[in-house]
Amino acid sequence: MATRSETVEKYKKKAGWLSKSYTLKKNIVDAFKEACEKQGVSQASVISAYMTEYVKAAGVEIKEIE
């Protein structure tokens, strides 16, 4: 029987979720976190929205998950 974490990882892979790690300056990260909390939104939702906008502005199509 699969463990909970194995089940979650299987779901994330199937649903197209991916964890990424970026190295950024602490002051920017802290200010971003504070801004997101102040606006009541998740950091992931803001980053995803920006990435989508940036990709579209560059004329790149976002492919659907198969």
Secondary structure as a PSIPRED ss2 file (coil, helix, strand):
# PSIPRED VFORMAT (PSIPRED V4.0)

   1 M C   1.000  0.000  0.000
   2 A C   1.000  0.000  0.000
   3 T C   1.000  0.000  0.000
   4 R H   0.000  1.000  0.000
   5 S H   0.000  1.000  0.000
   6 E H   0.000  1.000  0.000
   7 T H   0.000  1.000  0.000
   8 V H   0.000  1.000  0.000
   9 E H   0.000  1.000  0.000
  10 K H   0.000  1.000  0.000
  11 Y H   0.000  1.000  0.000
  12 K H   0.000  1.000  0.000
  13 K H   0.000  1.000  0.000
  14 K H   0.000  1.000  0.000
  15 A H   0.000  1.000  0.000
  16 G C   1.000  0.000  0.000
  17 W C   1.000  0.000  0.000
  18 L C   1.000  0.000  0.000
  19 S C   1.000  0.000  0.000
  20 K C   1.000  0.000  0.000
  21 S C   1.000  0.000  0.000
  22 Y C   1.000  0.000  0.000
  23 T C   1.000  0.000  0.000
  24 L C   1.000  0.000  0.000
  25 K C   1.000  0.000  0.000
  26 K H   0.000  1.000  0.000
  27 N H   0.000  1.000  0.000
  28 I H   0.000  1.000  0.000
  29 V H   0.000  1.000  0.000
  30 D H   0.000  1.000  0.000
  31 A H   0.000  1.000  0.000
  32 F H   0.000  1.000  0.000
  33 K H   0.000  1.000  0.000
  34 E H   0.000  1.000  0.000
  35 A H   0.000  1.000  0.000
  36 C H   0.000  1.000  0.000
  37 E H   0.000  1.000  0.000
  38 K H   0.000  1.000  0.000
  39 Q H   0.000  1.000  0.000
  40 G C   1.000  0.000  0.000
  41 V C   1.000  0.000  0.000
  42 S C   1.000  0.000  0.000
  43 Q H   0.000  1.000  0.000
  44 A H   0.000  1.000  0.000
  45 S H   0.000  1.000  0.000
  46 V H   0.000  1.000  0.000
  47 I H   0.000  1.000  0.000
  48 S H   0.000  1.000  0.000
  49 A H   0.000  1.000  0.000
  50 Y H   0.000  1.000  0.000
  51 M H   0.000  1.000  0.000
  52 T H   0.000  1.000  0.000
  53 E H   0.000  1.000  0.000
  54 Y H   0.000  1.000  0.000
  55 V H   0.000  1.000  0.000
  56 K H   0.000  1.000  0.000
  57 A H   0.000  1.000  0.000
  58 A C   1.000  0.000  0.000
  59 G C   1.000  0.000  0.000
  60 V C   1.000  0.000  0.000
  61 E C   1.000  0.000  0.000
  62 I C   1.000  0.000  0.000
  63 K C   1.000  0.000  0.000
  64 E C   1.000  0.000  0.000
  65 I C   1.000  0.000  0.000
  66 E C   1.000  0.000  0.000
